């Protein structure tokens, strides 16, 4: 009899809404509908048990994502509880029910697809289109299908869902720990002493490299995992380069513009969801929007790298093959200029290239270093304003140097200088904090 009364009231509400022109002034509150629609028996009892029913009887504008009885029974089974035990747990019910309520009226047409939605309980969930349906992803990355939308009420709107939504119960670190593909990332975070920072309230966004991505990095850097984990300074710089100081879901990512990281460096994301890091290396975003209690994780297939901590001069000083170049830069008084923010591109001759130049000019190294005017002219001829990576070198076109003269580079990466002399570029894209170095096997010379 009671079921028949509820169904009759629900039918009456539907008829009244239709008579009023499609729901502009429905006769019942959100709580009334929960009490009269047979699908929401458990929801109604849960609202009564938690004292939330009185809230949803009041005037206001609410959006309620209303789980069916079947959804509540599925939750009870998921949690290992009976329906009675679930209804008796007031604290759990309160947090769960508040997670289903928004403090504003959001009809289907206004749902911000892919964006963070914040319910009364705090935390977030998101809604995305799946064909003609809408799917909710909750804080624990569980999904629920919206069975019906825009059930009108005097104080809001109801969307019917087939699964009870749950708020996040793991932060970024805990979520990474629960996923085997991030075991090396977790080791790195702990070794760098960043676990507490990534467990703080945030919100944060982490672009998380997989174990395969770390394995590829070790091969690229030619170091062992143990050596990488022991270098805390390097780890900190690299890991914080993967973190944004805000929650940025996939739908929030602005493509084609510089994105500033917690480390301070920037990267860009293309329309294909590929990251280009500060060293022009690319990483694909392989998975997005893994929600956590303090932010979001996106999965990437390559470890991205910030610019090194050392500038052009410091980098050259650290590489033995450039010891004569460093002496020449100091003798010419150019060390400060090449240490400035830049960016600059230096075509750097090796020691063997300088030895060959001394023989070609028939002078000693001491005589060359003593001729500051000549040194300055020659060295600035090796410097180009801006960071010009190998892929950006304009093949066959004149490249104007800081000295004022130009040279050309052909398709084989061979330079022809102003005197018709040729020098091979033997290594490219040695990144520094203020530019990039390309290695030359011969000193190039401007016009006499």
C-alpha positions as CSV (number, residue, x, y, z in Angstrom):
1,X,0.0,0.0,0.0
2,X,2.8,2.4,1.0
3,X,4.7,1.7,-2.3
4,X,1.5,2.4,-4.2
5,X,1.1,5.8,-2.4
6,X,4.7,6.7,-3.2
7,X,4.3,5.9,-6.8
8,X,1.0,7.8,-7.0
9,X,2.6,10.9,-5.4
10,X,5.5,10.6,-7.8
11,X,3.2,10.3,-10.8
12,X,1.2,13.3,-9.5
13,X,4.3,15.3,-9.2
14,X,5.2,14.4,-12.8
15,X,1.8,15.3,-14.0
16,X,1.8,18.6,-12.2
17,X,5.2,19.5,-13.6
18,X,4.0,18.8,-17.1
19,X,0.8,20.8,-16.5
20,X,3.0,23.7,-15.4
21,X,4.9,23.9,-18.7
22,X,7.8,21.5,-18.2
23,X,9.0,22.0,-14.6
24,X,9.4,25.7,-14.0
25,X,7.5,25.4,-10.7
26,X,7.5,21.8,-9.5
27,X,5.4,21.2,-6.4
28,X,7.9,19.3,-4.2
29,X,11.3,19.9,-2.7
30,X,14.3,17.7,-3.4
31,X,13.6,15.9,0.0
32,X,9.9,15.4,-0.9
33,X,10.9,13.7,-4.2
34,X,13.3,11.4,-2.4
35,X,10.5,10.5,0.0
36,X,7.9,9.8,-2.7
37,X,9.9,8.2,-5.5
38,X,10.2,4.4,-5.0
39,X,13.7,4.4,-6.4
40,X,15.0,6.4,-3.4
41,X,13.8,4.5,-0.3
42,X,17.3,4.0,1.1
43,X,18.3,7.6,0.2
44,X,15.3,8.9,2.0
45,X,16.0,6.9,5.1
46,X,19.7,8.0,5.0
47,X,18.6,11.6,4.8
48,X,16.4,11.1,7.8
49,X,19.1,9.2,9.8
50,X,21.7,11.9,9.2
51,X,19.4,14.9,9.8
52,X,20.1,16.1,6.3
53,X,16.5,15.8,5.2
54,X,15.5,19.1,6.9
55,X,18.2,20.9,4.9
56,X,16.8,19.6,1.6
57,X,13.3,20.6,2.6
58,X,14.3,24.2,2.9
59,X,14.2,26.9,0.3
60,X,17.4,27.2,-1.7
61,X,19.0,25.9,-4.9
62,X,20.5,22.4,-4.7
63,X,21.7,19.8,-7.1
64,X,21.4,16.3,-5.8
65,X,23.0,13.3,-7.4
66,X,20.5,10.7,-6.1
67,X,21.6,7.0,-5.9
68,X,19.0,4.4,-6.3
69,X,18.3,1.7,-3.8
70,X,20.3,-0.7,-6.0
71,X,23.2,1.7,-5.8
72,X,23.1,1.8,-2.0
73,X,22.9,-2.0,-1.8
74,X,25.9,-2.3,-4.1
75,X,27.8,0.1,-1.8
76,X,26.9,-1.9,1.2
77,X,28.3,-5.0,-0.5
78,X,31.4,-3.1,-1.6
79,X,32.1,-2.0,2.0
80,X,31.2,-5.4,3.5
81,X,28.1,-4.1,5.3
82,X,24.4,-4.9,5.4
83,X,22.0,-2.3,4.4
84,X,21.0,-1.9,8.0
85,X,24.6,-1.4,9.1
86,X,25.2,1.2,6.4
87,X,22.1,3.1,7.5
88,X,23.3,3.0,11.1
89,X,26.7,4.6,10.3
90,X,25.7,8.2,10.6
91,X,29.2,9.6,10.2
92,X,29.8,7.6,7.0
93,X,26.4,8.4,5.6
94,X,26.8,12.1,6.3
95,X,30.1,12.5,4.5
96,X,28.8,10.3,1.6
97,X,25.4,12.2,1.2
98,X,27.0,15.6,1.4
99,X,29.3,14.5,-1.4
100,X,26.2,14.1,-3.6
101,X,24.9,17.6,-3.1
102,X,25.9,20.9,-4.8
103,X,24.9,24.2,-3.3
104,X,23.8,25.5,-6.6
105,X,21.3,24.4,-9.3
106,X,23.1,22.7,-12.1
107,X,20.8,21.3,-14.8
108,X,22.3,18.9,-17.4
109,X,22.8,21.7,-19.9
110,X,25.1,23.5,-17.4
111,X,27.2,20.6,-16.3
112,X,30.9,21.7,-16.7
113,X,32.1,18.6,-18.5
114,X,35.6,17.5,-17.5
115,X,35.9,20.2,-14.9
116,X,36.2,19.8,-11.1
117,X,32.9,19.9,-9.4
118,X,32.9,20.7,-5.6
119,X,30.1,19.3,-3.5
120,X,29.0,20.3,0.0
121,X,31.4,17.7,1.6
122,X,34.4,19.3,-0.2
123,X,36.7,17.3,-2.5
124,X,35.8,17.1,-6.1
125,X,34.3,14.8,-8.7
126,X,34.0,15.3,-12.5
127,X,31.4,14.5,-15.1
128,X,32.1,13.5,-18.7
129,X,30.0,12.6,-21.7
130,X,30.1,9.0,-22.9
131,X,28.1,8.8,-26.0
132,X,24.6,10.1,-25.1
133,X,25.1,9.4,-21.4
134,X,26.9,11.3,-18.6
135,X,29.4,9.5,-16.4
136,X,30.5,10.7,-13.0
137,X,34.1,9.9,-11.8
138,X,34.3,10.2,-8.0
139,X,37.2,11.0,-5.7
140,X,38.2,7.3,-5.7
141,X,38.2,7.1,-9.5
142,X,35.0,5.0,-9.4
143,X,32.5,5.7,-12.1
144,X,28.7,6.1,-12.0
145,X,26.3,6.5,-14.8
146,X,23.6,9.2,-14.6
147,X,20.4,7.4,-15.4
148,X,18.1,10.4,-15.5
149,X,18.7,14.2,-15.4
150,X,16.8,17.3,-14.5
151,X,14.2,15.9,-12.2
152,X,12.8,19.3,-11.1
153,X,12.1,20.4,-7.5
154,X,11.1,23.7,-5.9
155,X,14.5,24.0,-4.4
156,X,16.7,22.5,-7.0
157,X,17.2,19.6,-9.4
158,X,17.9,15.9,-9.1
159,X,20.1,13.7,-11.3
160,X,19.7,10.0,-10.7
161,X,22.9,7.9,-10.5
162,X,23.4,4.1,-10.6
163,X,26.3,4.1,-8.1
164,X,26.9,5.8,-4.8
165,X,29.8,8.3,-5.1
166,X,32.6,8.3,-2.6
167,X,35.0,11.1,-1.7
168,X,38.8,10.6,-2.1
169,X,40.5,8.7,0.7
170,X,44.1,8.8,-0.6
171,X,46.4,11.7,-1.3
172,X,48.9,11.9,-4.2
173,X,51.6,9.8,-2.5
174,X,49.2,7.2,-1.2
175,X,47.6,6.9,-4.7
176,X,51.0,6.4,-6.3
177,X,51.9,3.8,-3.7
178,X,48.7,1.9,-4.6
179,X,49.6,1.7,-8.3
180,X,52.5,-0.7,-9.2
181,X,53.5,1.3,-12.3
182,X,54.7,4.2,-10.1
183,X,56.9,2.2,-7.7
184,X,60.1,3.9,-8.9
185,X,58.4,7.3,-8.7
186,X,57.5,6.6,-5.1
187,X,61.1,5.6,-4.3
188,X,62.3,8.8,-5.9
189,X,59.8,10.9,-4.0
190,X,60.9,9.4,-0.7
191,X,64.6,9.6,-1.6
192,X,64.2,13.4,-2.4
193,X,62.3,14.0,0.9
194,X,59.2,15.2,-1.0
195,X,56.7,12.7,0.4
196,X,55.4,15.2,3.0
197,X,55.1,18.0,0.5
198,X,53.1,15.9,-1.9
199,X,50.9,14.7,0.9
200,X,50.0,18.2,2.1
201,X,46.5,19.6,1.4
202,X,47.6,21.2,-1.9
203,X,45.9,21.1,-4.3
204,X,48.7,19.9,-6.6
205,X,49.0,18.4,-10.1
206,X,51.6,15.7,-10.7
207,X,52.7,14.5,-14.1
208,X,53.7,11.1,-13.0
209,X,56.3,9.1,-15.0
210,X,55.8,5.3,-15.0
211,X,58.5,2.7,-14.2
212,X,59.2,2.3,-17.9
213,X,59.7,6.1,-18.2
214,X,62.3,6.0,-15.3
215,X,64.1,3.0,-16.9
216,X,64.4,4.9,-20.1
217,X,65.8,7.9,-18.2
218,X,68.4,5.8,-16.6
219,X,69.5,4.6,-20.0
220,X,69.5,8.1,-21.4
221,X,71.6,9.5,-18.5
222,X,73.8,6.3,-18.4
223,X,73.4,6.0,-14.6
224,X,72.0,3.4,-12.3
225,X,68.8,3.7,-10.3
226,X,70.9,3.8,-7.2
227,X,73.0,6.7,-8.4
228,X,69.9,8.6,-9.4
229,X,68.2,8.1,-6.0
230,X,71.4,9.1,-4.2
231,X,71.5,12.5,-6.0
232,X,69.0,14.3,-3.9
233,X,69.6,17.7,-5.4
234,X,69.0,16.4,-9.0
235,X,66.0,14.3,-7.9
236,X,64.4,17.3,-6.2
237,X,64.8,19.5,-9.3
238,X,63.5,16.8,-11.6
239,X,60.6,15.8,-9.5
240,X,59.4,19.3,-8.7
241,X,59.5,20.0,-12.4
242,X,56.7,17.4,-12.7
243,X,54.4,19.3,-10.2
244,X,52.1,22.2,-10.7
245,X,51.0,24.3,-7.7
246,X,47.3,23.9,-8.5
247,X,44.7,21.2,-9.4
248,X,44.7,21.1,-13.3
249,X,42.4,18.5,-14.8
250,X,42.8,17.5,-18.5
251,X,40.0,20.0,-19.4
252,X,41.9,22.8,-17.7
253,X,45.2,22.3,-19.5
254,X,46.0,25.2,-21.8
255,X,47.9,24.0,-24.8
256,X,50.6,25.8,-26.6
257,X,51.5,28.2,-23.8
258,X,54.3,27.9,-21.1
259,X,53.1,26.1,-18.0
260,X,55.1,27.0,-14.9
261,X,56.1,24.2,-12.5
262,X,56.8,24.1,-8.8
263,X,60.5,23.9,-9.7
264,X,60.2,27.2,-11.5
265,X,60.9,26.0,-15.1
266,X,58.3,25.7,-17.8
267,X,57.0,23.2,-20.3
268,X,54.3,23.2,-23.0
269,X,51.6,20.8,-23.8
270,X,50.5,20.4,-27.4
271,X,47.0,19.7,-28.8
272,X,48.0,16.0,-29.0
273,X,48.6,16.0,-25.2
274,X,52.4,15.7,-25.7
275,X,54.6,17.6,-23.3
276,X,57.7,19.4,-24.7
277,X,60.1,20.0,-21.8
278,X,62.8,22.7,-21.4
279,X,65.3,20.5,-23.3
280,X,62.9,20.0,-26.2
281,X,62.3,16.4,-25.2
282,X,58.8,15.1,-25.7
283,X,56.6,13.0,-23.3
284,X,53.1,11.7,-24.1
285,X,50.4,12.1,-21.5
286,X,49.2,8.5,-21.4
287,X,46.5,8.8,-18.8
288,X,44.7,11.8,-17.2
289,X,42.6,12.8,-14.2
290,X,43.5,10.3,-11.6
291,X,41.8,12.1,-8.7
292,X,43.2,12.2,-5.2
293,X,42.3,14.0,-2.0
294,X,44.9,16.7,-2.6
295,X,45.0,17.1,-6.3
296,X,45.2,15.1,-9.5
297,X,47.7,12.8,-11.3
298,X,48.4,12.6,-15.0
299,X,50.4,9.6,-16.3
300,X,53.4,10.3,-18.6
301,X,55.5,7.9,-20.6
302,X,58.8,9.8,-20.2
303,X,60.5,11.7,-17.4
304,X,60.6,15.4,-18.3
305,X,63.7,17.4,-17.5
306,X,64.2,21.1,-16.5
307,X,67.1,23.1,-17.7
308,X,70.4,22.3,-15.8
309,X,71.4,24.3,-12.8
310,X,74.7,25.4,-14.5
311,X,75.0,28.2,-17.1
312,X,77.1,28.1,-20.3
313,X,80.4,29.0,-18.6
314,X,79.9,26.6,-15.7
315,X,78.9,23.9,-18.1
316,X,82.0,24.4,-20.2
317,X,84.1,24.5,-17.0
318,X,82.8,21.1,-16.1
319,X,83.7,19.5,-19.5
320,X,87.5,18.8,-19.9
321,X,87.4,19.1,-23.7
322,X,86.5,22.9,-23.4
323,X,89.4,23.9,-21.1
324,X,91.1,26.1,-23.7
325,X,87.7,27.7,-24.6
326,X,87.2,28.5,-21.0
327,X,90.7,30.1,-20.8
328,X,89.9,32.1,-23.9
329,X,86.5,33.3,-22.5
330,X,88.2,34.5,-19.3
331,X,91.1,36.1,-21.1
332,X,88.6,38.0,-23.4
333,X,86.6,39.2,-20.4
334,X,83.4,37.4,-21.7
335,X,82.7,35.1,-18.7
336,X,80.1,37.5,-17.2
337,X,78.3,38.0,-20.6
338,X,78.1,34.2,-21.2
339,X,76.8,33.7,-17.6
340,X,74.0,36.3,-18.0
341,X,70.4,35.1,-18.3
342,X,70.5,35.1,-22.1
343,X,69.4,32.8,-23.6
344,X,72.4,32.3,-25.9
345,X,73.6,29.6,-28.3
346,X,77.4,28.8,-28.3
347,X,79.1,26.9,-31.0
348,X,81.9,25.6,-28.8
349,X,85.3,24.5,-30.2
350,X,87.0,21.7,-28.4
351,X,90.6,21.8,-27.3
352,X,91.7,19.9,-30.4
353,X,90.0,22.6,-32.5
354,X,92.0,25.3,-30.7
355,X,95.2,23.4,-31.2
356,X,94.5,23.2,-34.9
357,X,93.8,26.9,-35.0
358,X,97.1,27.7,-33.3
359,X,98.9,25.7,-36.0
360,X,96.9,27.3,-38.7
361,X,97.7,30.9,-37.4
362,X,101.2,29.9,-36.5
363,X,101.0,31.4,-33.0
364,X,101.2,30.1,-29.5
365,X,98.3,29.7,-27.1
366,X,99.9,32.5,-24.9
367,X,100.0,34.9,-27.9
368,X,96.4,34.1,-28.8
369,X,95.2,34.6,-25.2
370,X,97.1,37.9,-25.0
371,X,95.3,39.3,-28.0
372,X,92.1,40.4,-26.4
373,X,90.7,42.2,-29.4
374,X,91.2,39.1,-31.7
375,X,89.9,36.8,-29.0
376,X,86.7,38.8,-28.5
377,X,86.1,39.0,-32.3
378,X,86.6,35.2,-32.7
379,X,84.7,34.1,-29.6
380,X,81.6,36.4,-30.2
381,X,81.5,34.9,-33.7
382,X,80.7,31.6,-32.1
383,X,77.7,33.0,-30.2
384,X,74.2,33.4,-31.5
385,X,71.4,35.3,-29.6
386,X,68.6,33.1,-28.4
387,X,68.4,29.4,-27.7
388,X,68.7,27.7,-31.1
389,X,68.3,24.0,-30.9
390,X,69.5,21.6,-33.5
391,X,66.0,21.2,-34.9
392,X,65.7,25.0,-35.2
393,X,69.0,25.6,-37.1
394,X,68.1,27.3,-40.4
395,X,69.8,25.1,-42.9
396,X,71.4,27.0,-45.8
397,X,70.4,30.5,-44.5
398,X,72.9,33.0,-43.0
399,X,73.0,32.9,-39.2
400,X,74.0,36.2,-37.7
401,X,76.3,36.0,-34.7
402,X,76.9,38.3,-31.7
403,X,80.0,39.5,-33.5
404,X,77.9,40.8,-36.4
405,X,79.1,38.5,-39.2
406,X,77.2,35.4,-40.2
407,X,77.9,31.8,-41.1
408,X,75.8,29.0,-42.8
409,X,75.0,25.5,-41.8
410,X,74.3,22.8,-44.4
411,X,72.2,19.6,-44.1
412,X,75.1,17.6,-42.8
413,X,75.5,20.0,-39.9
414,X,78.7,21.5,-41.3
415,X,79.4,25.2,-40.8
416,X,80.9,27.4,-43.5
417,X,82.5,30.5,-42.0
418,X,83.2,33.9,-43.6
419,X,86.6,32.7,-44.9
420,X,85.1,29.6,-46.6
421,X,86.5,27.3,-43.9
422,X,84.4,24.4,-42.8
423,X,83.7,23.0,-39.3
424,X,81.6,20.0,-38.3
425,X,79.1,20.2,-35.5
426,X,79.9,17.0,-33.7
427,X,77.4,17.2,-30.9
428,X,74.3,19.2,-30.3
429,X,71.8,20.5,-27.7
430,X,74.0,20.5,-24.6
431,X,71.5,22.4,-22.5
432,X,72.4,25.0,-19.9
433,X,70.4,27.3,-17.6
434,X,70.9,30.2,-20.0
435,X,71.1,28.6,-23.4
436,X,72.5,25.7,-25.3
437,X,75.9,24.5,-26.5
438,X,76.8,22.8,-29.8
439,X,80.2,21.2,-30.1
440,X,82.6,22.1,-33.0
441,X,85.7,20.3,-34.3
442,X,87.2,23.5,-35.7
443,X,87.3,27.2,-34.6
444,X,85.4,29.3,-37.1
445,X,86.6,32.7,-38.1
446,X,84.8,35.9,-39.1
447,X,85.8,38.0,-42.1
448,X,89.4,39.4,-41.8
